[in-house]
């Protein structure tokens, strides 16, 4: 059992990287340690190859590689006060070596190398852990990555069985994937054991990869290494949050260091230099800042340091630990900490020339090309604005995203062994472009601006109809306020009454107050799920959505319902839908301005067989105060109740009564809406049917003062 003390020895990292000031060790470490081990570590690089997302002067794989290599070179030969003459270095990464997005997409081009693997090879890791994002594109894609890693960099995972996946199994047979590895450094043997998040299948696409619980398999591997004479053991784990590592640490013995991944925590001292915009993460257990390292008690009551180093190539972690002759961990050097990856100031490092030439330059060129790569032509502006917009009401872009998820779930259902979904759900908060994309070309970069997150497309099978209503109730529970939970839908139309009781749920998705807003729900095949606010008995319904929502994000009441990730992100689903199913054409008929009537305010849902659509445009500008505003309109649902309605900017149908209306009962025509008493400013116009459902709009216009 080890009890740690801090061995003083401050290290100032300058441009030359090492400048130490000798300070005597504490009394508890008066006896010189026998061996000093530096664990250099990273985690969650997640394909952030070019630079930190918030500041181009920081991060980047090329700078990270330079810093990592320099630290390793210096740690091999120099140390601080209270450290041993005999010393060694172990270099590890705790997983999420890549992440779906524009930079990873560069590796998907025909003939392209796996750029993230090039970086890992130049860094020169002794071992890497598996992460959840490694499986986002399935086991075969991960096998390609492992195959392009250096043979000197094994993947370690004690609680993972890859035998059910032939390509990964072949790599395991060749020793490229193993429960652990032994690194020889400074004349000592250091064991490195890996562990992966047990609920991997709920957040990624592992297919027939089996992940066990953590403690039993890891302890068995630690015991095997110990029996083989290895007395220094590092666990590199990817458990989605340092709180999980803390719980695991208390059940393990024989582990000297844990390097955590998956939580993106920034662990540092208050005066450590951080990447601009970063803050030290709060300890999930105590709420106190996570100082480096976090020392917890293991199963035998000994001290066990846990470390992590942010994410996105922004930091290199350096943990310096001292051992006695018996292989017991006796102290941690004060100079341990996370070193930021900077391209400016006193701690700046140059880009590694190989990584710059083989990774940064081609990936940057590819990302630039995304803005020039057209995936579709749209006949209509696609509305991704927030309020009013995707967080308050149906929009055509919201419908397009929900349709993309539904389409992907249906096309991939057989491959992934799931039922074909009937409904697509996209939370409004996941649509991020925040603007109306103008009619014309849509590029790959546009799809990333719409859907930038690593959200995975999933299918949630066989939900009871009562739960479908609960989900829809949740989607409209915050209206008229703008909220990310507002639900854009595909494959279904529904009507709701915002004046009725809104649903309330707790953090687990348990319904505390049943909602009464959803009045009528009709699948696009005509099946009625809800009539008059009551659920109609019938078969269960399968839903396509994103894993964020399926796991209860935005407090969606899925309540742990099982789901299957279907091998693509929501951005990938959108791009594929545009290029394949829609054949590169977004039509105004399918995705009209204002939406196609999938979500309406009232008692009756739009007939899915004949969605009402229309157009509305202003024909005289400017509109002067007190003078009528003139509009031209068309609709495929002419009715004597149709009107052109004016609203103040920031309000929309369903949020309140219109300021003024004029009849618009023909299939096409012109109408003039009086503006007397409205004053000056910005307004919007809509073409509405007799129930207040949007047929066309919004059309923005301005009333200016009289001359």
Secondary structure as GFF3:
##gff-version 3
##sequence-region A 1 707
A	DSSP	beta_strand	5	7	.	.	.	ID=ss1
A	DSSP	three_ten_helix	27	29	.	.	.	ID=ss2
A	DSSP	beta_strand	35	42	.	.	.	ID=ss3
A	DSSP	alpha_helix	61	77	.	.	.	ID=ss4
A	DSSP	beta_strand	87	93	.	.	.	ID=ss5
A	DSSP	alpha_helix	102	105	.	.	.	ID=ss6
A	DSSP	three_ten_helix	106	108	.	.	.	ID=ss7
A	DSSP	alpha_helix	115	123	.	.	.	ID=ss8
A	DSSP	beta_strand	127	129	.	.	.	ID=ss9
A	DSSP	three_ten_helix	133	135	.	.	.	ID=ss10
A	DSSP	alpha_helix	139	148	.	.	.	ID=ss11
A	DSSP	beta_strand	154	156	.	.	.	ID=ss12
A	DSSP	beta_strand	160	161	.	.	.	ID=ss13
A	DSSP	alpha_helix	166	173	.	.	.	ID=ss14
A	DSSP	beta_strand	177	178	.	.	.	ID=ss15
A	DSSP	beta_strand	180	185	.	.	.	ID=ss16
A	DSSP	beta_strand	188	196	.	.	.	ID=ss17
A	DSSP	three_ten_helix	200	202	.	.	.	ID=ss18
A	DSSP	beta_strand	210	211	.	.	.	ID=ss19
A	DSSP	alpha_helix	215	227	.	.	.	ID=ss20
A	DSSP	beta_strand	233	238	.	.	.	ID=ss21
A	DSSP	alpha_helix	242	249	.	.	.	ID=ss22
A	DSSP	beta_strand	257	261	.	.	.	ID=ss23
A	DSSP	beta_strand	294	297	.	.	.	ID=ss24
A	DSSP	beta_strand	303	307	.	.	.	ID=ss25
A	DSSP	beta_strand	315	323	.	.	.	ID=ss26
A	DSSP	beta_strand	329	333	.	.	.	ID=ss27
A	DSSP	beta_strand	337	340	.	.	.	ID=ss28
A	DSSP	alpha_helix	353	355	.	.	.	ID=ss29
A	DSSP	pi_helix	356	360	.	.	.	ID=ss30
A	DSSP	alpha_helix	361	370	.	.	.	ID=ss31
A	DSSP	beta_strand	374	378	.	.	.	ID=ss32
A	DSSP	beta_strand	382	383	.	.	.	ID=ss33
A	DSSP	alpha_helix	396	416	.	.	.	ID=ss34
A	DSSP	beta_strand	423	427	.	.	.	ID=ss35
A	DSSP	three_ten_helix	428	430	.	.	.	ID=ss36
A	DSSP	beta_strand	436	437	.	.	.	ID=ss37
A	DSSP	beta_strand	440	443	.	.	.	ID=ss38
A	DSSP	alpha_helix	444	450	.	.	.	ID=ss39
A	DSSP	beta_strand	456	463	.	.	.	ID=ss40
A	DSSP	alpha_helix	465	475	.	.	.	ID=ss41
A	DSSP	beta_strand	487	490	.	.	.	ID=ss42
A	DSSP	beta_strand	492	496	.	.	.	ID=ss43
A	DSSP	beta_strand	504	505	.	.	.	ID=ss44
A	DSSP	beta_strand	511	513	.	.	.	ID=ss45
A	DSSP	beta_strand	518	523	.	.	.	ID=ss46
A	DSSP	beta_strand	528	531	.	.	.	ID=ss47
A	DSSP	beta_strand	534	535	.	.	.	ID=ss48
A	DSSP	beta_strand	541	546	.	.	.	ID=ss49
A	DSSP	alpha_helix	547	550	.	.	.	ID=ss50
A	DSSP	three_ten_helix	553	555	.	.	.	ID=ss51
A	DSSP	beta_strand	564	569	.	.	.	ID=ss52
A	DSSP	alpha_helix	570	576	.	.	.	ID=ss53
A	DSSP	pi_helix	577	581	.	.	.	ID=ss54
A	DSSP	beta_strand	585	586	.	.	.	ID=ss55
A	DSSP	beta_strand	599	601	.	.	.	ID=ss56
A	DSSP	three_ten_helix	608	610	.	.	.	ID=ss57
A	DSSP	beta_strand	614	618	.	.	.	ID=ss58
A	DSSP	beta_strand	623	624	.	.	.	ID=ss59
A	DSSP	beta_strand	629	635	.	.	.	ID=ss60
A	DSSP	beta_strand	643	648	.	.	.	ID=ss61
A	DSSP	beta_strand	660	663	.	.	.	ID=ss62
A	DSSP	beta_strand	668	673	.	.	.	ID=ss63
A	DSSP	beta_strand	681	688	.	.	.	ID=ss64
A	DSSP	beta_strand	694	704	.	.	.	ID=ss65
###
